[in-house]
Amino acid sequence: MFREMRRLKQSLPLADSIAILERNTSGVLAVSGDDDYPYAVPLSFIYQNGKLYFHCAKSGHKLDAIAKNPKASFCIIDQDTIVPKEYTTYFRSVIVFGQACLLQDEAEKKAILQKLGNKYAPLEPPQGLLQEIDSQIKHTNIIVLTIEHISGKEAIELVKAKK
């Protein structure tokens, strides 16, 4: 169902790809938007147990697109070092493919919002985060992207440097 990577030597092991998902703070969600034009939007996220979670408003372009077609992809650039002398970049990235939907369970939604808050505001006192979640949860949706395929890749120079 998913294409095999053309340059297999540059393929990242699954564990490395998951580590990239766990340590990064943003990426780009791509869905099939209005009139089937691709719609790509940068988002913050958390990764947990084979799923990505994004918070968003109660309405909007990405929600309309997901309702129409739940297939989505998410891309993260982990490294992009420009090397002018070689006319290239030393890159490392991950793309995931999966099905997106809205999280319905309120308790799970609150738990995900706490994890997002802890990731992006770790110095915030817990009480402040809980108050913020309680005040905003009625105005917030959580999108869940259940991962069906992960593809990680890095520049050949990074592959060679490991050996």
C-alpha positions as CSV (number, residue, x, y, z in Angstrom):
1,M,0.0,0.0,0.0
2,F,2.9,2.4,0.8
3,R,5.8,2.9,-1.5
4,E,9.2,1.4,-0.6
5,M,11.9,4.0,-0.2
6,R,14.0,4.4,-3.3
7,R,17.3,4.9,-1.5
8,L,17.1,2.1,1.1
9,K,20.6,2.8,2.4
10,Q,19.4,6.1,3.7
11,S,16.3,4.6,5.5
12,L,16.2,5.1,9.2
13,P,15.4,2.2,11.5
14,L,11.9,2.4,13.0
15,A,13.3,3.1,16.5
16,D,15.2,6.1,15.2
17,S,12.1,7.4,13.4
18,I,10.1,7.0,16.6
19,A,12.8,8.9,18.6
20,I,12.4,11.8,16.1
21,L,8.7,11.8,16.7
22,E,9.3,11.8,20.5
23,R,11.8,14.6,20.6
24,N,10.5,17.1,18.1
25,T,8.0,19.8,18.7
26,S,6.4,20.6,15.3
27,G,5.7,19.3,11.9
28,V,3.4,19.7,9.0
29,L,0.0,17.9,8.7
30,A,-1.1,17.3,5.1
31,V,-4.8,16.5,4.3
32,S,-6.9,16.6,1.2
33,G,-8.4,20.1,1.4
34,D,-11.0,22.0,-0.6
35,D,-11.5,20.9,-4.2
36,D,-9.0,18.1,-3.4
37,Y,-6.1,20.6,-3.2
38,P,-3.5,19.5,-0.7
39,Y,-3.8,21.4,2.6
40,A,-0.6,21.4,4.7
41,V,-0.5,23.1,8.1
42,P,2.3,23.3,10.7
43,L,1.3,22.0,14.1
44,S,2.6,21.1,17.5
45,F,2.0,17.5,18.6
46,I,2.7,14.7,20.9
47,Y,3.5,11.1,19.9
48,Q,2.2,8.2,22.1
49,N,1.7,4.5,21.4
50,G,1.7,4.7,17.6
51,K,-0.5,7.8,17.4
52,L,0.0,11.5,17.0
53,Y,-2.2,14.0,18.8
54,F,-2.8,17.6,17.8
55,H,-5.0,20.2,19.5
56,C,-7.1,22.6,17.4
57,A,-10.3,24.7,17.4
58,K,-13.8,23.3,17.0
59,S,-14.0,24.2,13.3
60,G,-11.7,25.0,10.4
61,H,-10.2,23.8,7.2
62,K,-8.3,20.8,8.5
63,L,-11.3,19.5,10.4
64,D,-13.5,19.8,7.3
65,A,-10.8,18.0,5.3
66,I,-10.5,15.2,7.8
67,A,-14.3,14.8,7.9
68,K,-14.3,14.4,4.1
69,N,-11.2,12.1,3.9
70,P,-9.5,10.8,7.0
71,K,-6.2,9.9,5.2
72,A,-3.4,12.2,6.2
73,S,0.4,12.5,6.5
74,F,2.6,14.3,8.9
75,C,6.2,15.4,8.1
76,I,9.0,16.3,10.6
77,I,12.4,17.8,9.6
78,D,14.7,16.7,12.4
79,Q,17.9,18.1,10.9
80,D,18.7,20.3,7.9
81,T,22.3,21.4,8.0
82,I,23.3,23.4,4.9
83,V,26.7,22.4,3.5
84,P,27.5,25.1,0.8
85,K,30.8,23.5,-0.3
86,E,28.9,20.3,-1.2
87,Y,25.8,22.0,-2.6
88,T,23.6,19.9,-0.4
89,T,22.1,19.6,3.1
90,Y,22.7,17.0,5.7
91,F,19.1,16.2,6.5
92,R,17.1,13.8,8.7
93,S,13.3,13.6,8.4
94,V,10.3,11.4,9.1
95,I,7.0,11.1,7.3
96,V,4.0,9.2,8.8
97,F,0.9,8.2,7.0
98,G,-2.4,7.3,8.7
99,Q,-6.0,7.9,9.5
100,A,-7.1,11.0,11.3
101,C,-10.2,11.5,13.5
102,L,-11.4,13.5,16.4
103,L,-10.9,12.2,19.9
104,Q,-14.3,11.8,21.5
105,D,-13.6,10.7,25.1
106,E,-13.5,13.7,27.4
107,A,-11.2,12.1,30.0
108,E,-8.7,11.0,27.3
109,K,-9.0,14.5,25.7
110,K,-8.1,16.1,29.0
111,A,-5.2,13.7,29.5
112,I,-3.8,14.5,26.0
113,L,-4.1,18.2,26.7
114,Q,-2.1,17.7,29.9
115,K,0.6,15.9,28.0
116,L,0.7,18.6,25.4
117,G,0.9,21.3,28.1
118,N,3.7,19.4,29.9
119,K,5.7,19.1,26.6
120,Y,5.4,22.8,25.7
121,A,5.3,24.5,29.1
122,P,7.2,22.2,31.4
123,L,8.0,25.0,33.8
124,E,4.4,25.9,34.3
125,P,3.0,25.0,37.7
126,P,0.6,22.0,37.3
127,Q,-2.2,23.9,38.8
128,G,-2.0,26.6,36.2
129,L,-2.0,24.1,33.4
130,L,-5.1,22.3,34.8
131,Q,-6.9,25.7,35.1
132,E,-6.0,26.5,31.5
133,I,-7.3,23.1,30.3
134,D,-10.5,23.5,32.2
135,S,-11.2,26.9,30.8
136,Q,-10.4,25.9,27.2
137,I,-11.5,22.3,26.8
138,K,-15.0,23.3,25.6
139,H,-13.4,25.2,22.8
140,T,-10.8,22.6,21.8
141,N,-10.7,19.5,19.7
142,I,-8.0,16.8,19.7
143,I,-7.1,15.2,16.3
144,V,-5.7,11.7,16.6
145,L,-3.6,10.4,13.7
146,T,-3.3,6.6,14.0
147,I,-0.1,5.8,12.2
148,E,-0.2,3.1,9.5
149,H,3.3,3.7,8.0
150,I,6.5,5.5,9.1
151,S,9.2,6.4,6.7
152,G,12.5,7.9,8.0
153,K,15.4,9.1,5.9
154,E,18.7,10.8,6.3
155,A,21.4,12.2,4.1
156,I,23.9,9.6,2.8
157,E,26.7,11.6,4.5
158,L,25.0,11.0,7.9
159,V,24.7,7.3,7.1
160,K,28.5,7.2,6.2
161,A,29.4,9.1,9.3
162,K,27.8,6.4,11.5
163,K,30.1,3.7,10.1
